[in-house]
Amino acid sequence: MRIWIDGDACPVVIKELLFRAAVRVKVLVTVVANEKLRVPVSEFIQTL
């Protein structure tokens, strides 16, 4: 399973919650954005 996030439109609070949940349950999260975003370093979180 993979979760795709619109990094430009998603509120910061929701992104942080999804990042923590992704690491906890070991689900891949991909953040898609027009601009470079800061995301935690994790094997389960990537940007596009």
C-alpha positions in Angstrom: 0.0 0.0 0.0 1.2 3.5 -0.8 -0.3 6.8 0.3 0.1 9.8 -2.1 -0.1 13.3 -0.6 -0.6 16.6 -2.4 2.2 18.4 -0.5 1.1 21.9 -1.7 -2.5 21.5 -0.6 -2.3 19.3 2.5 -2.2 21.1 5.8 1.1 20.8 7.8 -0.7 19.1 10.7 -2.1 16.4 8.5 1.3 15.8 6.8 3.0 15.4 10.2 0.4 13.0 11.3 0.7 10.9 8.1 4.5 10.9 8.4 4.4 9.6 12.0 1.7 7.0 11.0 3.8 5.8 8.0 6.8 5.0 10.1 4.7 3.4 12.8 2.7 1.0 10.5 5.5 0.8 7.8 3.5 2.2 4.9 5.1 4.1 2.0 4.1 7.8 1.8 4.9 9.8 -1.3 4.6 13.6 -1.2 4.0 15.3 -4.5 4.7 19.0 -4.6 5.7 21.8 -7.0 8.2 23.2 -4.5 10.8 21.3 -2.4 9.3 20.4 1.0 11.0 19.4 4.2 10.1 15.8 5.1 11.6 13.6 7.8 14.3 11.2 6.8 12.8 7.7 6.6 12.8 4.8 4.3 8.9 5.0 4.2 8.7 8.7 3.2 9.7 10.1 -0.2 9.2 13.2 -2.3 8.4 13.6 -6.0 
